[in-house]
C-alpha cells in the first residue's frame, strides 16, 4: 500500500469542472456531457433508420411495425432528456437522499449534483411510453430506438461528468493504475471506477448492441435491444460495485445500493430478451415524409 501511494497516478491537474466561464455564466462538463451524449445517441439512431439490411429478416414475419422517422426520433430525444433530468434527480433523492424531501426547494437544485441512473432510466421508460402513445408505435420498438444509442450517452456522462467532477471514485487499491483524486479527503490511491464504467457501460455495451443490431438484426424483434440494455448495464454496474466506493448510506446486507438497484434490471432484462427472441420477427413499415425520402 505504501508503494501504491508513491506510484499512484495523480488526477490531471488541468481538468476542471468548467468548460469555460464568462462572467457569472459557467458551462459545466457535466451538463455538456448530457447534451452531447443524448445528441450522439439521436444521430446514431437516425443513421440506423436509413439502412435497409438491419430491418429485414430472412424468416417469416408477423406484422409490419413502423420504423420511426427522423422527426419522431428528435421528439423522442427531447422527451428522454426531460425523463433523464426529472427521473434522475427524483431517483437520487428517493433512493440515496430521502431527507432532501424535507426541504422541497433543494430537490429542484439539480445543479448542485445528485443524479441517479436508475431514476433516470425510469424517466426514460416513461418518456418512451409517452412517445409510443403519441406516435402510435409499438412501445418496445420505441424502447429499442432509445436503447440502441444509449451507451454513447452513458460513456460520455461517465467521462464528462463523474470522472472530471471527481465523484463516484473506487475503493482504495494498490493496482498499478490506481489514481488519487484531489477531492478525496483521504487522498488515497483508488480504483478509477468512473473509467471502468465508461468503458463497460459505454464502449463495450455499445459494441454488444451494435453486434446484435447488425449481425442478428435485433431491431426486427422489438424489445430485444431494450432488454439487452437493461441486462448488460445491470451486469456491468453490479460488477463495478465490487471496486466502487459504496455510498455513505446503509447497504442492503452484503449488497451495496448500486447492486441492489441493478438486480431488478438484470432479471427484467433477461426475461424481456428471452421473450423478444422467441417471437417471430416483424417487417418494417416506412412512413413517407414530406421530402419523399421514403426508404421502403
FENWO-V198608 format. One record per helix or strand of 2 or more residues. SS is the DSSP state (H for helix, E for strand). FROM is the first residue (numbers start at 1). LEN is the number of residues. If there is no record, write none. Layout:
# FENWO-V198608
ss=SS from=FROM len=LEN
ss=SS from=FROM len=LEN
This chain:
# FENWO-V198608
ss=H from=2 len=6
ss=E from=9 len=2
ss=E from=18 len=5
ss=E from=25 len=4
ss=H from=29 len=21
ss=H from=53 len=3
ss=E from=64 len=3
ss=H from=70 len=27
ss=H from=98 len=5
ss=H from=104 len=4
ss=H from=110 len=3
ss=H from=117 len=19
ss=H from=139 len=9
ss=H from=150 len=14
ss=E from=179 len=2
ss=H from=193 len=22
ss=H from=218 len=3
ss=H from=224 len=17
ss=H from=257 len=22
ss=E from=283 len=3
